[in-house]
Amino acid sequence: MISSISAYVAWFAPYLVGFFKAAVVAIEISFLAIVISWVIGMVTTLAKSSRNRLLRWPAELYIWFVRGTPSLIQIFIIYFGVPHATGLRISPFVAGVAALAISSGAYVAEVFRSGFMAIPRGQTESALAVGMSPALMMRRIILPQVIRIVVPAMTNEAINTLKNTSLLSTITIIEVTMFAQLALAETFRPFDFLIAAALIYLIMNTILSQFAAWYERNYSLEI
Amino acid sequence: MGVVTSNAQEQDTDLLRLTNLRKSFGDAIVLDDINLSVAQSEVLAVIGPSGSGKSTLLRSINLLEVPDDGTIHLAGEEIHYKLSGSAWRTARALTKLRTSVGMVFQNFNLWPHRTVLENITEAPIRVRGISPAIARDHAAELLNLIGLPDKLHEYPRRLSGGQQQRVAIARALAMEPKLMLFDEVTSALDPELVGEVLDIMTRLAESGMTMIVVTHEMGFARHVSNRTAFLLNGRIEEYGASSDVLGEPKSVHTKQFLNRVLHHY
C-alpha cells in the first residue's frame, strides 16, 4: 500500500512542476485582469451615472454587450477577430488579460454602482456642508465606504475571473486547464489530471477568499 | 397676507440677510419670495407644518439647494442665485460659503468609517488646512464641550442617537462657522435623548453663536430663540419676537398650527 502510494507520488511529481508553472500563469493573468477590471468598472459606473449622454450611452452599451454574450465568444473576438479585422498582432497573454478584464469590468461596474447606491444621501450632504469639494468628498467619504460595501460581491467577481482563466486554454495559453489536457493526452489518465486541476483552482480560490474574509473582518462596517 | 414685523435699523448688524428668495420643484413653489435677516448672535427659530419649505429654506443658505432667484448676504459677502455661472458656482466661493456656515442634520450623517475624532478633524485638516495636531486639540476641546471627552476613538455606530447628534454639532463647530443651521436635529431621536442635544444648543446660543433652528420643539423655540418665523406654503406667514409669535400669534394660521402641535391630546 505504502509502496504504491510512493510509486504514485513518484509518477505524478514531474507533472507538479508543470502544474505550478501553469498556476503561476493563471495567477498572473487573473491578477492583471482583476486590477484592470476594477479600473474599467469604476470608470464605467461613473460614466453610467453621468448626466452626459455621451458618457452614459457607451457605458450602458458596454455593460449590455458584455453581460449578454459568453466570455468565450469575447475571448475569441479579441484573440481571433480583432487581429483579423485590424491587422494588429495580439499575443495570447495580452489577449487573455484584455478579454478577462473587459468581460469582468461590466459586472464590476454594476457592483460599484450598487455600492454607490447604498451610500445614504446624507453622507454626501454632510461632506459638502463642511466645504469639501466633490473630489475630496469622493476620495475621503464616499469611496472608502463603497469599497467596504462591495468587498463580498467583488470577491465573487475575482473568483469568477480566476476560474475563467480556464477558458484561455482555447487560445494556446498553458494555464492549469490547458496543462491538464496536455498531461492527460500524454498519459490517458483524465481522472488524475482533471482532479488535480480542480484542486489547484480550489486552493487558489480558497486563498483568495480567505484574504477577502480577512479584509472584511478588519475593515467592514455595519453602516 | 403675512404679518411681518422687521427692524430696518438692524440691517447693518445683520450677519445674514436673504432677499427675494424663490425656489420651485417643477410646478410646486417651495419658497415664495422669502425675505429674512438674522443679526449677529441672534437665534432664529423656523417653524411651520411639514412641506412648508423650512428645510429648503435652511438648505438654500449653504446651497445644498440652489434657489431659482434671490440674494444672500452673509458677513459682508453677497451671492446672487440667479446669475448662473457667476462667482458662487466656483469651487472656492462655494467652499468659502460652506465653511462659514455649519449645518447639523436630522439624521446626524456622521461618517461611519471614521472615528469620532476623525469625523471632527476631517474637514478642518482637509478643507481649512489646519495642522492635524491643532485640529486634534480643538476636537478634544469640542468633545469636552459636548460632554463626550471619552468617545474620541469610538466609531459612530457605538454611540446613541443623542451622542451622535452631539458629535455632529461638534463636527460643524470645528470649522469655526459664523452661522449654525439646525435642520430638525431632534426629530430622529428617542424622546429621552432630545434633552441632551437641546442643552448643547442652548449653551451654544448663550455663548453668542448665531443660529437658525428649524424645529418642532416649541419649548426650545420659545425659551432660546430670539425670533421666530412661521412658514406656510413657502411664505413667511408670521415673523417677530419669539414671545410674540409663539405667545400671542397674530395670524390665524399660526394660531391653528400652534394649537395643533401643542395640544395633540
HADDOCK unambig.tbl for C-alpha pairs under 7 A between the chains (distance, minus, plus):
assign (segid A and resid 122 and name CA) (segid B and resid 109 and name CA) 5.37 0.50 0.50
assign (segid A and resid 123 and name CA) (segid B and resid 109 and name CA) 5.61 0.50 0.50
assign (segid A and resid 123 and name CA) (segid B and resid 111 and name CA) 6.67 0.50 0.50
assign (segid A and resid 126 and name CA) (segid B and resid 109 and name CA) 6.14 0.50 0.50
assign (segid A and resid 129 and name CA) (segid B and resid 98 and name CA) 5.75 0.50 0.50
assign (segid A and resid 129 and name CA) (segid B and resid 103 and name CA) 6.41 0.50 0.50
assign (segid A and resid 130 and name CA) (segid B and resid 98 and name CA) 5.91 0.50 0.50
assign (segid A and resid 130 and name CA) (segid B and resid 99 and name CA) 5.64 0.50 0.50
assign (segid A and resid 130 and name CA) (segid B and resid 102 and name CA) 6.79 0.50 0.50
assign (segid A and resid 130 and name CA) (segid B and resid 123 and name CA) 6.29 0.50 0.50
assign (segid A and resid 130 and name CA) (segid B and resid 172 and name CA) 6.93 0.50 0.50
assign (segid A and resid 131 and name CA) (segid B and resid 95 and name CA) 4.54 0.50 0.50
assign (segid A and resid 131 and name CA) (segid B and resid 98 and name CA) 4.91 0.50 0.50
assign (segid A and resid 131 and name CA) (segid B and resid 99 and name CA) 5.23 0.50 0.50
assign (segid A and resid 131 and name CA) (segid B and resid 127 and name CA) 6.57 0.50 0.50
assign (segid A and resid 132 and name CA) (segid B and resid 95 and name CA) 6.87 0.50 0.50
assign (segid A and resid 132 and name CA) (segid B and resid 127 and name CA) 6.13 0.50 0.50
assign (segid A and resid 133 and name CA) (segid B and resid 91 and name CA) 6.91 0.50 0.50
assign (segid A and resid 141 and name CA) (segid B and resid 111 and name CA) 6.95 0.50 0.50
assign (segid A and resid 145 and name CA) (segid B and resid 113 and name CA) 6.65 0.50 0.50
assign (segid A and resid 221 and name CA) (segid B and resid 113 and name CA) 6.75 0.50 0.50
assign (segid A and resid 223 and name CA) (segid B and resid 112 and name CA) 6.27 0.50 0.50
